Amino acid sequence: MRHPRIFLLLLFLLANLSGCGPGKKSPAADISSSEIPSAEKILAEKIAEMEKQAEKIVQNLDDKDLAAQVIMAGIDGNVRISAAMRPLLEEIPVGAYMLFRYNLGGEKEAVRNFLEECSALTEAAGAGIRPFAAVDHEGGDVHRFSPAVERLPPALSYWEAAQKSGGEAALQKAGEDAFRSGSEIHEWGINLNLAPVAEILTEENKKFLEGRSYGGDPQFTAAAAAAFVRGMGEAGVACAAKHFPGNTGTDPHTGRGEMNADRAALDRMVFPFAEMIRSGPPSFIMVSHVFLPSIDKEKNASLSPKVMNGWLRGDLGFRGVILTDDFSMAAAEASGLGPGESAVEALNAGADMVMVWPVNLRSVHRHILLALTENRIPRERLEDAAERIILEKIRFGLIKE
């Protein structure tokens, strides 16, 4: 059956189209039964139940576990957790962990057992909350697995196919490929894909993005990214669309890019993100470290309340999880802050989850915990972030009702 998660997808659609999310009033609260079909009423009530469950779970977290829930960390280990990583996860039961080729080089059963070991250890240490297991599985050159896992075509190939066979056929193939690949990686133990790239390809960013974008047409890029998210979701894999609001030709691993476009031009650039939020949002949106002087003259996007709270959350209405890109990148370090200080500032600015490497995990967690203790991050802000994360875990079956 192609749609084992169709009920889940309907929840996504209804929740986000109606502005429902953690800390938001459920549509069931103000729509009478005479105004909506019974199926929609059932879905609205289901969302309200899950929101209450997420809120209850978060209210019972102590400060240590709350500060850990908003972290996505790299993992040291391949087939087995490294000796240094095990006590780290026991001390800091992160909300998600991310995987790279060095983690995923073994055979399927060995990798699956390794990921289950990481998840079970974190779950046991963290109030019974299972972490997301995340990977960049975009297609093309961005492939973290061994040859045992099928390599997805590069995103740009779907735009090229659309020129030959028509957009409808290309979009159908994008969705089918995502469903097939999502089913495969879900079998390996992955439940969060740090993809798709929803940026429009431009003369400015093509040096960095190359084949990772669905092309220069905003409508097709939006539709292809949405097809990817739907296909993965039907396979049980959440998605993090990236990198909002975009990138320049500068690789953020090596330096900070600066977009000097005015707000009107930037709004055109983020059309795919805006369209996905309106019609079928991803669970996560990843924010880049790009500098946007027309919006914030002082802070990178990943540290800017004007970008995350004002633009993405406020103007575009995104209700899911805002995830920052890696704070160990040179683009992030250009702010002059270390990973711990950046994490605190990002969370205060509206991010819900921050991405760190194992070497920085303890320091970042301690910075967040100290800021929470000293009220430099209000507890309500971290609770709001954790509720969004845990709501997605409930939706994807990581936390049972």
C-alpha positions in Angstrom: 0.0 0.0 0.0 1.4 3.4 -1.0 0.0 5.4 1.8 0.7 3.8 5.2 1.1 7.3 6.7 -1.8 9.0 5.0 -3.6 9.7 8.3 -0.4 11.3 9.5 -0.1 13.5 6.4 -3.7 14.7 6.8 -2.8 15.7 10.3 0.1 17.8 9.0 -2.1 19.5 6.5 -4.9 20.3 8.8 -2.7 21.4 11.7 -0.7 23.8 9.6 -3.4 25.2 7.3 -5.4 26.1 10.4 -2.4 27.6 12.3 -2.5 24.8 14.9 0.7 23.8 16.7 2.2 23.7 20.2 1.0 26.7 22.1 -1.7 27.4 19.5 -5.5 27.0 19.9 -6.8 23.8 18.2 -9.3 24.3 15.4 -11.6 21.9 17.3 -11.9 24.7 20.0 -13.7 27.2 17.8 -15.3 25.3 14.9 -18.7 23.8 15.5 -19.6 20.3 14.2 -22.2 21.8 11.9 -19.5 23.8 10.0 -17.0 21.0 9.2 -17.2 17.4 8.0 -17.0 14.7 10.6 -13.6 13.5 9.3 -12.1 16.9 9.7 -13.6 17.2 13.2 -12.0 13.9 14.1 -8.6 15.0 12.8 -8.9 18.3 14.6 -9.7 16.5 17.9 -6.8 14.1 17.3 -4.4 17.0 16.9 -5.7 18.6 20.1 -5.1 15.4 21.9 -1.5 15.1 20.6 -0.8 18.7 21.5 -2.0 18.1 25.1 0.2 15.0 25.2 3.2 16.9 24.0 2.6 19.7 26.5 2.2 17.2 29.4 5.4 15.4 28.5 7.3 18.7 28.4 5.9 19.9 31.7 7.3 16.8 33.4 10.9 17.3 32.0 13.5 18.6 34.4 15.9 21.3 33.3 18.6 18.9 32.2 16.3 16.9 29.9 14.6 20.0 28.6 17.9 21.5 27.6 18.9 18.2 25.9 15.7 17.9 23.9 16.5 21.0 21.8 19.8 19.6 20.6 20.6 17.6 17.5 24.1 16.0 17.9 26.5 14.1 15.8 27.4 10.6 16.9 30.8 9.0 17.2 30.6 5.4 16.3 30.1 2.9 13.5 28.4 -0.4 14.2 29.0 0.3 17.9 28.8 3.6 19.9 32.3 4.8 20.8 33.5 4.5 24.4 33.5 8.3 24.7 30.0 8.8 23.1 28.1 6.4 25.4 28.5 8.4 28.6 27.7 11.6 26.7 24.4 10.3 25.5 23.6 9.0 29.0 24.4 12.5 30.4 22.7 14.4 27.6 19.8 12.5 26.1 19.5 14.6 22.9 16.3 15.3 21.0 17.9 14.1 17.8 21.1 12.7 16.5 22.5 13.1 13.0 24.4 10.5 11.0 27.2 10.7 8.3 28.9 8.3 6.1 31.4 7.3 8.8 28.4 6.1 10.9 26.6 4.3 8.1 29.3 2.3 6.3 28.3 -1.2 7.5 25.7 -3.7 6.3 22.0 -3.1 6.9 21.6 -5.2 10.0 24.7 -3.9 11.7 23.7 -0.3 11.0 20.2 -0.9 12.1 21.4 -2.4 15.4 23.8 0.5 15.9 21.0 3.0 15.4 18.7 1.1 17.7 21.4 1.0 20.4 21.8 4.8 20.1 18.1 5.4 20.2 17.4 3.0 23.1 20.3 4.4 25.2 19.1 8.0 24.7 15.5 7.0 25.3 16.4 5.3 28.6 18.4 8.3 29.8 15.9 10.9 28.7 12.6 10.4 30.4 11.5 7.7 27.9 11.6 10.1 24.9 13.0 8.6 21.8 15.3 10.8 19.6 15.0 11.4 15.9 17.6 9.7 13.9 18.5 12.1 11.1 20.6 12.0 7.9 21.2 14.1 4.8 19.6 12.0 2.1 19.0 14.5 -0.7 20.2 12.5 -3.7 23.0 13.0 -6.2 26.3 13.6 -4.5 24.7 14.0 -1.0 24.5 10.3 -0.1 25.7 9.1 3.3 25.0 5.4 2.9 27.0 2.6 1.5 26.1 1.3 -2.0 23.7 -1.0 -0.3 21.2 1.9 -0.2 19.9 3.2 -3.5 21.2 6.7 -4.4 18.4 9.1 -5.2 18.8 11.1 -8.4 20.0 14.7 -7.9 17.2 17.2 -7.4 18.1 19.1 -10.6 17.5 16.0 -12.7 13.7 16.3 -12.0 13.7 19.8 -13.6 15.7 18.5 -16.5 13.1 15.6 -16.9 10.3 18.2 -16.8 11.7 19.9 -19.9 11.6 16.6 -21.7 8.5 14.8 -20.4 6.5 17.5 -18.8 6.2 18.8 -15.2 3.5 16.5 -14.1 5.4 13.3 -14.9 8.6 14.7 -13.3 6.7 15.6 -10.1 5.1 12.2 -9.9 8.5 10.6 -10.3 10.0 12.9 -7.5 7.3 11.7 -5.1 7.6 8.0 -6.1 11.4 8.1 -5.7 11.1 9.8 -2.3 8.6 7.2 -1.1 10.7 4.3 -2.3 13.9 5.7 -0.8 12.1 6.8 2.4 10.8 3.3 2.9 14.3 2.0 2.4 16.0 4.3 4.9 13.2 3.9 7.4 14.0 0.2 7.3 17.5 1.1 8.3 16.2 3.0 11.3 16.2 6.6 9.9 13.1 8.7 10.7 14.2 12.3 9.8 15.7 13.4 6.5 17.6 16.7 6.4 16.2 17.4 2.9 14.9 18.6 0.5 16.8 21.7 -0.6 13.9 24.1 -1.3 16.1 26.9 -2.6 15.6 28.3 -6.1 18.7 27.9 -8.2 20.2 31.3 -9.2 23.4 32.6 -10.8 24.5 33.6 -7.3 24.1 30.3 -5.5 24.6 27.7 -8.2 28.3 27.5 -7.5 27.5 26.1 -4.0 24.2 24.2 -4.7 24.9 22.8 -8.2 22.6 19.8 -8.6 21.1 20.0 -5.1 18.3 22.5 -6.2 15.2 21.6 -8.2 16.1 24.4 -10.6 15.4 28.1 -11.2 11.6 27.9 -11.6 9.9 28.9 -8.3 6.7 27.0 -9.0 8.4 23.8 -10.0 10.9 24.0 -7.1 8.0 24.4 -4.6 6.0 21.5 -6.2 9.0 19.2 -6.4 10.1 19.9 -2.8 6.5 19.3 -1.6 6.4 16.0 -3.6 9.6 14.9 -1.9 8.2 15.7 1.6 5.0 13.9 0.9 6.8 10.8 -0.4 9.1 10.6 2.6 6.2 11.2 4.9 4.2 8.4 3.5 7.2 6.2 4.2 7.3 7.3 7.8 10.2 9.8 7.5 9.9 13.4 8.6 11.7 16.1 6.5 13.6 19.2 7.2 13.4 21.5 4.2 16.5 23.7 3.8 18.2 26.1 3.8 15.9 29.0 4.7 16.0 31.7 3.3 18.8 30.6 1.0 22.6 30.6 0.3 25.0 32.5 -1.9 27.8 31.0 -3.9 30.0 30.8 -0.7 30.1 27.4 0.9 29.0 28.1 4.5 31.6 25.5 5.7 34.3 27.9 4.5 32.9 31.4 4.9 29.8 33.5 5.5 27.6 34.5 2.5 25.8 37.8 2.3 22.6 38.4 0.3 22.2 42.1 -0.5 18.8 41.8 -2.1 15.9 43.9 -0.8 13.0 42.4 1.1 10.8 42.1 -2.0 13.5 40.1 -3.8 14.0 37.9 -0.8 10.3 37.2 -0.6 10.4 36.0 -4.2 13.4 33.8 -3.3 11.6 32.0 -0.5 8.5 31.3 -2.5 9.0 27.5 -2.4 9.2 27.6 1.4 6.2 29.9 1.6 4.2 27.7 -0.7 5.1 24.5 1.2 4.1 26.2 4.5 0.8 27.2 3.0 -0.2 23.9 1.3 1.7 21.0 2.9 4.5 22.0 5.4 7.5 19.9 6.3 8.0 19.0 10.0 11.2 21.0 10.1 12.7 23.9 8.3 16.5 24.4 8.5 17.8 28.0 8.7 21.1 28.9 7.1 23.9 31.1 8.4 23.5 33.6 5.6 23.7 37.4 6.4 20.8 39.5 5.2 21.5 43.2 5.9 18.1 44.3 4.4 16.4 42.3 7.2 18.9 42.2 10.1 22.1 44.4 9.9 23.7 42.7 12.9 23.0 38.9 13.0 23.1 35.9 10.7 19.8 34.3 9.8 20.4 31.5 12.3 20.8 34.0 15.1 18.2 36.6 14.0 14.8 37.0 15.7 13.8 39.1 12.7 14.4 36.2 10.3 13.1 33.3 12.5 10.4 34.8 14.7 9.5 37.7 12.5 9.7 36.3 8.9 9.5 32.5 9.1 7.3 32.1 12.1 5.3 35.4 11.9 4.9 36.4 8.3 5.0 33.0 6.7 3.2 31.2 9.5 5.4 28.2 9.9 4.3 26.1 12.9 6.8 23.3 12.8 10.3 22.9 14.2 12.9 25.6 13.2 16.3 23.9 13.1 19.6 25.8 12.7 22.4 24.6 10.5 25.7 23.5 12.1 27.2 26.1 14.4 30.7 24.8 13.8 30.6 26.1 10.2 32.9 29.0 9.3 29.8 31.0 8.4 28.5 30.7 11.9 31.9 31.3 13.5 32.0 34.7 11.7 29.6 36.0 14.3 32.4 35.8 16.9 30.4 33.4 19.1 31.3 29.9 20.1 28.8 27.0 19.5 27.5 27.3 23.1 26.9 31.1 22.9 25.4 30.7 19.4 23.0 28.0 20.6 21.7 30.2 23.4 21.3 33.2 21.1 19.6 31.1 18.4 17.1 29.6 20.8 16.2 33.0 22.1 15.8 34.2 18.6 13.2 31.6 17.7 15.1 28.4 16.8 13.7 25.2 18.3 16.6 22.9 17.8 20.4 23.5 17.3 22.9 21.3 15.6 26.2 20.4 17.2 29.1 18.0 16.9 30.0 15.5 19.7 33.1 17.5 20.7 30.9 20.5 21.5 27.9 18.6 22.9 28.7 18.9 26.6 29.6 22.6 26.3 26.5 23.5 24.3 24.3 21.6 26.7 25.9 23.4 29.7 25.5 26.8 28.1 21.8 26.2 27.5 21.3 24.8 31.0 23.0 27.7 32.6 21.1 30.2 30.5 17.9 28.5 31.5 18.9 28.5 35.2 19.7 32.2 35.0 16.6 33.0 33.0 18.6 34.3 30.0 16.4 31.8 28.1 12.9 31.9 29.6 11.7 28.4 30.4 8.6 29.1 28.4 10.8 29.5 25.3 12.4 26.1 25.7 9.1 24.5 26.6 7.6 25.9 23.4 10.5 24.5 21.3 10.4 21.1 23.0 6.6 20.9 22.5 7.1 21.4 18.8 9.8 18.7 18.6 7.8 16.2 20.7 4.6 16.8 18.8 6.5 15.6 15.6 7.8 12.6 17.5 4.2 11.7 18.5 3.1 12.1 14.9 5.8 9.9 13.6 5.3 7.2 16.2 8.5 7.8 18.2 6.3 8.4 21.3 3.3 6.1 21.8 0.0 7.5 23.0 
